[in-house]
Amino acid sequence: MKVSHIALWSPDIERLKAFYVMYFGAVSGERYENETFNLYASYLLTLPDGGCKIKLMQCADMFPNPREVDQEGLTYIAVSVGSQEAVDALSQRLEDDGTIIVSDPRFDEEGGYEAIVFDPDGNLVAITV
């Protein structure tokens, strides 16, 4: 078994798509829309390794804003970039472009190397080796 995709609700999937394409090399599928299902729209993004995908979803007035409700569940997305140098470089690029850096590149408690940032919707993204 493997994880097929991670899905994120967003008030602006165009902005979020641009973030993952620009900084993580994601390739976006065509925009899907279903106007009979409460103005639902989505994109399926494929990361360069072809593994787990990211599904971005936007829907008018169907669900409450997850930031306004007490919720448990998904904590962050981790994207492996291949090396400590790549973690450092991407983290610096994101910071230079004004992205909020939650945790500068560092070794975590399990010995892994990572930096943690917020995407434009406030989702945590761990950039790992």
C-alpha positions as CSV (number, residue, x, y, z in Angstrom):
1,M,0.0,0.0,0.0
2,K,1.0,3.6,-0.5
3,V,-0.6,7.0,0.0
4,S,-2.2,8.1,-3.2
5,H,-2.8,11.8,-2.5
6,I,-3.3,14.4,0.2
7,A,-6.3,16.7,-0.2
8,L,-6.4,20.3,0.9
9,W,-9.4,22.7,1.0
10,S,-8.5,26.2,0.0
11,P,-10.3,29.5,-0.5
12,D,-8.0,30.1,-3.5
13,I,-6.7,27.0,-5.4
14,E,-5.1,29.1,-8.1
15,R,-2.8,30.7,-5.5
16,L,-2.1,27.4,-3.8
17,K,-1.4,25.7,-7.1
18,A,1.1,28.4,-8.1
19,F,2.9,27.9,-4.8
20,Y,3.4,24.1,-5.2
21,V,4.3,24.4,-8.9
22,M,6.8,27.2,-8.3
23,Y,8.6,25.9,-5.2
24,F,8.1,22.1,-5.4
25,G,8.1,21.5,-9.1
26,A,4.6,20.1,-9.1
27,V,2.8,19.5,-12.4
28,S,-0.8,20.4,-12.4
29,G,-3.6,18.5,-14.1
30,E,-6.5,20.4,-15.7
31,R,-8.9,22.3,-13.5
32,Y,-11.9,20.2,-12.7
33,E,-15.2,22.0,-12.1
34,N,-18.7,20.7,-11.1
35,E,-21.2,23.5,-10.8
36,T,-24.0,21.2,-9.7
37,F,-22.0,20.2,-6.7
38,N,-22.0,23.5,-4.9
39,L,-19.5,25.2,-7.3
40,Y,-16.7,22.6,-6.6
41,A,-13.4,23.0,-8.3
42,S,-10.1,21.1,-7.9
43,Y,-6.6,20.4,-9.3
44,L,-4.6,17.3,-8.9
45,L,-0.8,18.1,-8.6
46,T,1.9,15.5,-9.2
47,L,5.3,15.9,-7.6
48,P,8.4,15.3,-9.6
49,D,8.9,11.8,-8.2
50,G,5.5,10.7,-9.4
51,G,4.5,9.4,-6.0
52,C,2.0,10.9,-3.7
53,K,-0.1,13.7,-5.3
54,I,-1.7,16.8,-3.8
55,K,-5.3,17.5,-4.5
56,L,-6.4,21.1,-4.1
57,M,-10.1,21.6,-3.6
58,Q,-12.3,24.7,-3.4
59,C,-16.0,24.8,-2.7
60,A,-18.3,27.7,-2.0
61,D,-20.1,27.5,1.3
62,M,-20.0,23.8,1.7
63,F,-17.8,23.4,4.7
64,P,-16.6,25.7,7.4
65,N,-13.2,27.2,7.1
66,P,-11.0,24.6,8.9
67,R,-9.0,27.4,10.6
68,E,-12.3,28.5,12.3
69,V,-13.1,25.2,13.9
70,D,-11.4,23.0,16.4
71,Q,-10.0,20.1,14.3
72,E,-7.7,17.2,14.7
73,G,-6.1,15.3,11.8
74,L,-3.6,16.3,9.2
75,T,-0.7,18.2,10.8
76,Y,1.6,18.8,7.8
77,I,2.7,17.7,4.4
78,A,6.3,16.5,4.0
79,V,8.0,16.9,0.7
80,S,11.4,15.3,0.2
81,V,13.8,17.3,-1.9
82,G,16.8,14.9,-1.9
83,S,19.6,16.5,0.1
84,Q,20.5,18.8,2.9
85,E,21.7,21.3,0.4
86,A,18.4,21.3,-1.4
87,V,16.5,21.8,1.9
88,D,18.7,24.8,2.6
89,A,18.4,26.2,-0.9
90,L,14.6,25.9,-1.1
91,S,14.1,27.2,2.5
92,Q,16.3,30.3,1.6
93,R,14.4,30.8,-1.6
94,L,11.0,30.7,0.1
95,E,12.2,33.1,2.8
96,D,13.6,35.5,0.2
97,D,10.2,35.4,-1.5
98,G,8.4,36.3,1.8
99,T,7.2,32.9,2.8
100,I,6.8,32.4,6.6
101,I,9.5,30.1,7.8
102,V,8.3,28.2,10.9
103,S,11.5,26.3,11.5
104,D,14.8,27.0,9.8
105,P,16.7,24.0,8.4
106,R,17.7,21.7,11.3
107,F,18.1,18.1,12.4
108,D,14.9,16.9,14.1
109,E,14.5,14.6,17.1
110,E,14.6,11.5,14.8
111,G,17.8,12.6,13.1
112,G,16.1,13.8,9.9
113,Y,17.0,17.2,8.3
114,E,14.1,19.5,7.6
115,A,12.8,23.0,7.4
116,I,9.1,23.9,8.0
117,V,7.2,26.6,6.2
118,F,3.6,27.8,5.8
119,D,2.0,27.5,2.3
120,P,-0.2,30.5,1.3
121,D,-3.2,28.9,3.1
122,G,-1.4,28.4,6.3
123,N,-0.8,24.6,5.9
124,L,2.5,23.4,7.3
125,V,4.9,22.0,4.8
126,A,8.0,20.2,6.0
127,I,10.8,20.3,3.5
128,T,12.9,17.1,4.1
129,V,15.9,15.3,2.7
